Amino acid sequence: MDDERLWLVERTYTDKGLVSLVYATTDGERYLQKQRSMNMLNLVDVTAAVEADPDSLDDVEDDETREQYAGEATRMADERDPDDAV
């Protein structure tokens, strides 16, 4: 199965020096969460989109979250190229 494109929908900073990045499909149905250290982000760009194995994605359970992710992923897809640093 081909990889699926997901778009950045959420970036949360923790008090432990970590950044949580959430990428979602444009329909808001599926997502992938990544944890990165602040130090790592100084070395690697956060891109507008990532490609991921569909088997590694989680389902969005909450309707409100699904709508939020769909709106943000669609906006990001409309405004950015997948490799844009954001």
Beta strands, then each sheet from edge to edge (+ up, - down):
strand 1: 4-13
strand 2: 18-24
strand 3: 30-37
strand 4: 49-52
strand 5: 58-59
sheet 1: 4+ 1- 2+ 3- 5+
end
